[in-house]
Protein backbone atom coordinates (compact mmCIF):
# COMPACT_ATOMS: atom_id res chain seq x y z
CA UNK A 1 0.00 0.00 0.00
CA UNK A 2 2.99 2.32 0.43
CA UNK A 3 2.96 3.84 -3.03
CA UNK A 4 -0.66 4.91 -3.19
CA UNK A 5 -0.51 6.36 0.31
CA UNK A 6 1.75 8.98 -1.30
CA UNK A 7 -0.58 9.42 -4.27
CA UNK A 8 -3.47 9.96 -1.84
CA UNK A 9 -1.45 12.97 -0.68
CA UNK A 10 -1.10 14.30 -4.26
CA UNK A 11 2.48 13.09 -4.75
CA UNK A 12 3.77 13.26 -8.32
CA UNK A 13 3.81 10.09 -10.37
CA UNK A 14 7.56 9.44 -10.42
CA UNK A 15 7.62 9.62 -6.62
CA UNK A 16 4.76 7.12 -6.45
CA UNK A 17 6.71 4.80 -8.75
CA UNK A 18 9.81 5.22 -6.58
CA UNK A 19 7.91 4.33 -3.42
CA UNK A 20 6.43 1.24 -5.08
CA UNK A 21 9.96 0.05 -5.82
CA UNK A 22 11.28 0.90 -2.35
CA UNK A 23 8.43 -0.97 -0.65
CA UNK A 24 9.17 -4.10 -2.67
CA UNK A 25 12.92 -3.69 -2.15
CA UNK A 26 12.51 -3.55 1.62
CA UNK A 27 10.10 -6.48 1.67
CA UNK A 28 12.65 -8.59 -0.20
CA UNK A 29 15.45 -7.40 2.07
CA UNK A 30 13.43 -8.50 5.10
CA UNK A 31 13.04 -12.01 3.71
CA UNK A 32 9.56 -11.85 2.16
CA UNK A 33 9.20 -14.55 -0.49
CA UNK A 34 5.68 -13.90 -1.80
CA UNK A 35 4.97 -10.23 -2.35
CA UNK A 36 1.53 -8.82 -3.20
CA UNK A 37 1.93 -5.42 -4.82
CA UNK A 38 -1.27 -3.40 -4.70
CA UNK A 39 -1.99 -0.90 -7.47
CA UNK A 40 -4.64 1.69 -6.63
CA UNK A 41 -5.89 3.28 -9.83
CA UNK A 42 -7.62 6.69 -10.19
CA UNK A 43 -5.32 8.28 -7.62
CA UNK A 44 -4.82 11.20 -7.27
CA UNK A 45 -8.26 12.15 -8.62
CA UNK A 46 -7.98 13.69 -12.06
CA UNK A 47 -5.48 11.12 -13.32
CA UNK A 48 -6.54 9.97 -16.77
CA UNK A 49 -6.71 6.29 -17.72
CA UNK A 50 -3.78 6.66 -20.14
CA UNK A 51 -1.50 8.14 -17.47
CA UNK A 52 -2.85 5.76 -14.83
CA UNK A 53 -1.95 2.68 -16.83
CA UNK A 54 1.49 4.10 -17.65
CA UNK A 55 2.21 4.76 -13.98
CA UNK A 56 1.18 1.27 -12.93
CA UNK A 57 3.17 -0.37 -15.71
CA UNK A 58 6.23 1.61 -14.62
CA UNK A 59 5.76 0.46 -11.01
CA UNK A 60 5.33 -3.15 -12.06
CA UNK A 61 8.32 -3.14 -14.42
CA UNK A 62 10.66 -1.85 -11.72
CA UNK A 63 9.29 -4.17 -9.04
CA UNK A 64 9.70 -7.17 -11.33
CA UNK A 65 13.45 -6.45 -11.61
CA UNK A 66 13.62 -7.74 -8.02
CA UNK A 67 12.07 -11.11 -8.83
CA UNK A 68 14.14 -14.27 -8.49
CA UNK A 69 13.70 -17.81 -7.20
CA UNK A 70 13.19 -16.46 -3.65
CA UNK A 71 10.99 -13.44 -4.41
CA UNK A 72 7.73 -13.78 -6.30
CA UNK A 73 5.52 -10.79 -7.14
CA UNK A 74 1.73 -10.88 -7.39
CA UNK A 75 -0.31 -7.99 -8.77
CA UNK A 76 -3.43 -6.75 -6.99
CA UNK A 77 -5.46 -3.98 -8.63
CA UNK A 78 -8.22 -1.82 -7.20
CA UNK A 79 -10.19 1.35 -7.83
CA UNK A 80 -9.30 4.54 -5.99
CA UNK A 81 -11.76 5.56 -3.28
CA UNK A 82 -11.14 9.29 -3.69
CA UNK A 83 -12.36 9.37 -7.30
CA UNK A 84 -15.85 7.95 -6.66
CA UNK A 85 -18.76 10.36 -7.01
CA UNK A 86 -21.45 10.54 -4.34
CA UNK A 87 -24.21 9.61 -6.82
CA UNK A 88 -24.68 5.85 -6.67
CA UNK A 89 -25.36 5.12 -10.36
CA UNK A 90 -22.51 7.37 -11.45
CA UNK A 91 -20.14 5.63 -9.02
CA UNK A 92 -21.18 2.22 -10.35
CA UNK A 93 -20.05 3.31 -13.80
CA UNK A 94 -16.78 4.55 -12.34
CA UNK A 95 -16.21 1.21 -10.61
CA UNK A 96 -16.71 -0.75 -13.83
CA UNK A 97 -14.53 1.65 -15.85
CA UNK A 98 -11.72 1.42 -13.30
CA UNK A 99 -11.91 -2.34 -13.45
CA UNK A 100 -11.56 -2.33 -17.24
CA UNK A 101 -8.40 -0.21 -17.29
CA UNK A 102 -6.86 -2.14 -14.40
CA UNK A 103 -6.91 -5.31 -16.51
CA UNK A 104 -3.97 -3.79 -18.42
CA UNK A 105 -1.78 -5.09 -15.58
CA UNK A 106 -2.99 -8.69 -16.03
CA UNK A 107 -3.70 -8.87 -12.28
CA UNK A 108 -3.61 -11.96 -10.13
CA UNK A 109 -6.08 -10.35 -7.70
CA UNK A 110 -8.87 -7.86 -8.38
CA UNK A 111 -9.73 -6.04 -5.15
CA UNK A 112 -13.34 -4.83 -5.30
CA UNK A 113 -14.00 -1.42 -3.76
CA UNK A 114 -17.60 -0.58 -2.83
CA UNK A 115 -19.11 1.94 -5.24
CA UNK A 116 -20.69 3.79 -2.29
CA UNK A 117 -17.34 4.90 -0.83
CA UNK A 118 -17.71 8.38 -2.33
CA UNK A 119 -20.67 8.90 -0.02
CA UNK A 120 -20.40 6.42 2.86
CA UNK A 121 -18.64 3.26 4.00
CA UNK A 122 -20.01 0.32 2.05
CA UNK A 123 -22.88 -1.78 3.44
CA UNK A 124 -23.05 -5.55 2.84
CA UNK A 125 -25.67 -5.37 0.08
CA UNK A 126 -23.69 -2.63 -1.69
CA UNK A 127 -20.52 -4.70 -1.51
CA UNK A 128 -22.31 -7.68 -3.05
CA UNK A 129 -23.65 -5.40 -5.80
CA UNK A 130 -20.15 -4.02 -6.37
CA UNK A 131 -18.79 -7.56 -6.75
CA UNK A 132 -21.54 -8.36 -9.24
CA UNK A 133 -20.67 -5.24 -11.27
CA UNK A 134 -17.07 -6.44 -11.48
CA UNK A 135 -18.16 -9.99 -12.34
CA UNK A 136 -20.19 -8.53 -15.22
CA UNK A 137 -17.22 -6.47 -16.37
CA UNK A 138 -14.96 -9.52 -16.27
CA UNK A 139 -17.45 -11.62 -18.20
CA UNK A 140 -17.22 -9.18 -21.10
CA UNK A 141 -13.61 -8.03 -20.82
CA UNK A 142 -11.45 -10.81 -19.41
CA UNK A 143 -10.78 -12.35 -22.81
CA UNK A 144 -10.24 -10.66 -26.14
CA UNK A 145 -9.64 -7.12 -24.92
CA UNK A 146 -7.12 -4.92 -26.77
CA UNK A 147 -3.77 -4.59 -25.01
CA UNK A 148 -3.76 -1.06 -23.62
CA UNK A 149 -0.11 -1.37 -22.69
CA UNK A 150 0.82 -1.23 -26.40
CA UNK A 151 -0.58 2.30 -26.74
CA UNK A 152 2.24 4.65 -27.84
CA UNK A 153 1.29 7.42 -25.42
CA UNK A 154 1.19 4.96 -22.52
CA UNK A 155 4.58 3.51 -23.45
CA UNK A 156 6.13 6.95 -23.79
CA UNK A 157 4.89 8.00 -20.34
CA UNK A 158 5.95 4.67 -18.80
CA UNK A 159 9.50 5.09 -20.09
CA UNK A 160 9.56 8.70 -18.91
CA UNK A 161 8.46 7.71 -15.40
CA UNK A 162 11.05 4.94 -15.18
CA UNK A 163 13.77 7.40 -16.18
CA UNK A 164 12.55 10.05 -13.72
CA UNK A 165 12.33 7.42 -10.98
CA UNK A 166 15.93 6.47 -11.69
CA UNK A 167 17.03 10.06 -11.05
CA UNK A 168 15.18 10.16 -7.72
CA UNK A 169 16.47 6.76 -6.59
CA UNK A 170 20.04 7.70 -7.54
CA UNK A 171 19.76 10.82 -5.35
CA UNK A 172 18.47 8.71 -2.48
CA UNK A 173 21.29 6.21 -2.97
CA UNK A 174 23.83 9.04 -2.88
CA UNK A 175 22.40 10.28 0.43
CA UNK A 176 23.07 6.84 1.85
CA UNK A 177 26.56 6.56 0.40
CA UNK A 178 27.59 9.85 2.01
CA UNK A 179 26.66 8.36 5.39
CA UNK A 180 27.99 4.89 4.67
CA UNK A 181 24.46 3.44 4.70
CA UNK A 182 21.91 1.87 2.38
CA UNK A 183 19.78 4.78 1.19
CA UNK A 184 16.97 2.45 0.13
CA UNK A 185 16.45 0.82 3.52
CA UNK A 186 18.17 2.74 6.33
CA UNK A 187 15.41 4.38 8.41
CA UNK A 188 17.47 7.44 9.27
CA UNK A 189 18.34 8.10 5.64
CA UNK A 190 14.72 7.68 4.58
CA UNK A 191 13.55 9.97 7.38
CA UNK A 192 16.14 12.55 6.34
CA UNK A 193 15.00 12.31 2.71
CA UNK A 194 11.46 13.11 3.82
CA UNK A 195 12.51 15.97 6.10
CA UNK A 196 14.67 17.55 3.39
CA UNK A 197 12.04 17.19 0.67
CA UNK A 198 13.60 14.56 -1.56
CA UNK A 199 10.54 12.46 -0.75
CA UNK A 200 7.76 15.01 -0.46
CA UNK A 201 4.05 15.54 -1.03
CA UNK A 202 1.82 18.65 -0.93
CA UNK A 203 -0.28 17.30 1.94
CA UNK A 204 2.80 17.38 4.19
CA UNK A 205 2.61 21.17 4.30
CA UNK A 206 2.22 22.50 7.84
CA UNK A 207 3.66 19.41 9.54
CA UNK A 208 6.83 20.40 11.37
CA UNK A 209 8.29 16.89 11.02
CA UNK A 210 7.93 16.86 7.23
CA UNK A 211 8.81 19.19 4.35
CA UNK A 212 5.67 19.87 2.31
CA UNK A 213 7.30 22.43 0.02
CA UNK A 214 6.57 20.60 -3.22
CA UNK A 215 3.89 21.72 -5.67
CA UNK A 216 2.24 19.16 -7.94
CA UNK A 217 -0.57 19.31 -10.45
CA UNK A 218 -2.24 17.59 -13.38
CA UNK A 219 -0.32 17.98 -16.63
CA UNK A 220 -1.74 16.12 -19.64
CA UNK A 221 -3.58 13.78 -17.27
CA UNK A 222 -0.64 12.81 -15.08
CA UNK A 223 0.67 14.25 -11.82
CA UNK A 224 3.97 16.09 -12.12
CA UNK A 225 6.00 18.60 -10.13
CA UNK A 226 5.28 22.22 -10.97
CA UNK A 227 7.26 25.40 -10.43
CA UNK A 228 4.97 27.39 -8.09
CA UNK A 229 6.06 30.67 -9.66
CA UNK A 230 5.72 29.82 -13.36
CA UNK A 231 3.40 26.81 -13.36
CA UNK A 232 5.85 24.99 -15.61
CA UNK A 233 6.67 21.34 -15.13
CA UNK A 234 9.91 20.47 -13.33
CA UNK A 235 11.86 17.31 -14.07
CA UNK A 236 13.26 15.31 -11.16
CA UNK A 237 16.74 16.61 -11.96
CA UNK A 238 15.53 20.21 -11.81
CA UNK A 239 13.51 19.62 -8.65
CA UNK A 240 16.38 17.94 -6.82
CA UNK A 241 18.83 20.67 -7.86
CA UNK A 242 16.52 23.25 -6.27
CA UNK A 243 16.64 21.31 -2.97
CA UNK A 244 20.44 21.78 -2.76
CA UNK A 245 20.87 18.56 -0.82
N, C-alpha and C positions, 0 to 999 in steps of 0.2 A: 504493500500500500504506500510505501514511502514516496514514490514519484508523484502520484496524484495528490498527495497531501500538499505538495508544493504548488501544483497547478490549481488547487482549490484556493490558494492564496495569490493567484494571478501571476505566478512565476512564468518566465518566458520559456519557450519550448525547448531550447537547447539545455537549459538548466534541468527541466523535467527529465530529459533523456539522460543527462549526467547522473541524476539521482537514481534513476532506474538501474543504471549500470552499477553504481556504488552499492546499492542495496543487495544486488545479486553477488557482487564481489565479496561483500562482508559475510553474506550467508555461506558462500563457499569456503571462505577463510575459517569460519567457525565450525566447519565439518558437515554442513547440510548436504545431503545427497540428492534429495528430490525437492526441487524448488518450484513453487507455483508463483509465477509472475502475473500480477493482476494489472490489467490495462483498463483504466476508466476513460471512456470516450466522452465527448461533449464538454470537456473541461479544460480551461475556463470556458464559461458560456460565451458564445460568439465564435468559437472555433468552427470552421467549416469542415464538412466531411473530407474534402481533399486534404486539408492540412492535418486533420485528425489522424487519418490513415497513415500519412507520411510520418508523423511523430511516433506513432505506435510501431511502425515498421523499423524506424531508426532504433527505438528502444530494444526491440526484439533482436535485431541484427547484432547489436553490441553485446547484449546479454548472452546470446548464443555463442559468442567467441569464448565464453568461459566453460562451455560444455566439454566434458570428457567422460571417461568410464565411471568416474565417481561423482559426477554432477550432472543431473538431468533436469531440464527446464520444461515446465508445463505452462501453457498460456491460458489465462482466465480473462475473459472480456466481460464488460458490464457497461451499462449506460451511466451517465453522470447525473447525479441527483439535482445539481444546481441548475440544469438546463430545462427541467420539466416545468411546463406551464401549470397554473392552478386549475385550469378548465380540464375536467376529466377526459372528454373525448379527444381534445387536442393532445393531451399528454399520452393517450394511448397510441396516437399516431407517431409521436416522438419516440416512444418506446420501441415500436416496430422498426422505425427508420434507423435508430441507433443499432438495433440488432443486425440489420442488413449490412451496414457498413463495417460492423465489427467482425463479420465473417471473413473480411480481407486478411485477418491474422490466422485463419485456419485454427480456431481455438480448440483446446481440449475440453474446456469448461466454459459454459455460458451462464454467467451469474445474472439472474433475473432481478431487476429492481422494480419495486412497485410503482405503477404509473401515478399513484396518488401523492408521491413524495413532494411534489411541488406545492401541495396544499396541507397535507397532514401525513403522519406516520401511517404506513399501510396497515389495513385491517385484513384478517384472514381471507375473506371473500375477494378482496381486491388483489391480494397476492395470487390467489388461484386464477383469477381472471388475467392477471399479468402473465402468468406462466402459459395460459392458453393462447394469449396473443403471440408469444414467442414461439410456441409450438406451431401455430399457423404460419408464422413467418418462415420457420425452418422447413415446413412441408413444401413451401413454394421455392425456397431459395437455397436449400442445402446442397442441391446438385444442379449443375448446369449454369451457375451464375458466371458472369464475366469476371475476370481477374482484375480487380481494381488496382492491385499493386503494380500492374504493368502500365498504368497511366503515366504519361511523360511528366506531367506537372507534379504528381505524387513522387515519382522517382527523383526528380530534381530537388524537391524539398527534403526528401529523406537524406540524400547525399549531403546537402547543405547542413542539415542538422547534425549528421555524424561528424562532419568537419568542424563545426562550431563546438560540438561537445568535446572533440579532441583538444581544442585550444583551452577550454575550461579545465579539463582533467589534467592537462600538462601543467597548468598554473598551480593546481592543487598539489600535484606531485612535487613540484619545485618547492612549495612551502614545506613539505615534509622533508625533502632532502636537506634544506637549510638547517633543519633541526635534528637531522639524523634519524628521522622517523618515516613511517609509511603514511603518506598523505591521504591515502584512500581509506585507512582504517583506524589511525590513531585518534582517539577521542579529543585530545587537546588540539590537534591540528584542525580537525573538522570544526570544533567549536570556534577556533580562531578564524577560520575561513568564513563562518557565519557572522561573527562579530565585525570583521573587516569588510564584509560585503561581497566577497568572492561568491559565496552562496547566499543569495538575497531574494526577497520577494516584497512586493509593495505592501502587503498586509502586516509586515514586520514594523512598519513605521509607528513610532511612539513607544516601542518597547525598549527599555534601556539596556536590555541584555542582547539585543539584536541590532542590525544595521537599518534596514528599511529605507535606504536612500535610492533604490532603483526605481525606474519608471518603465512600465511595460504597457503595451497596447496591441490592438488587433491591426495587423498589416497584411493585406491580401488574404485574410482568413486565418492567419496564424498569429501566435503571440510572440512578439519580439521586444527587445530592449529599445527604448526611445530616448533621444536627447530631450530632456524636459524644456530646454530653451528653444530648440528649433523644431521639435516634433519628428526629426529624421531618425531613421533606424540606425542603431549602433551594432556593429559586429562584436563578437566576444573579445577580439583583440583590442578593439577601440575601448570597449567598456572596461576591460581589465587594466589597460594603460591609464585610464582616468582614476582608478583606485590607488595607483602608486604604491602597490604592495611592497 
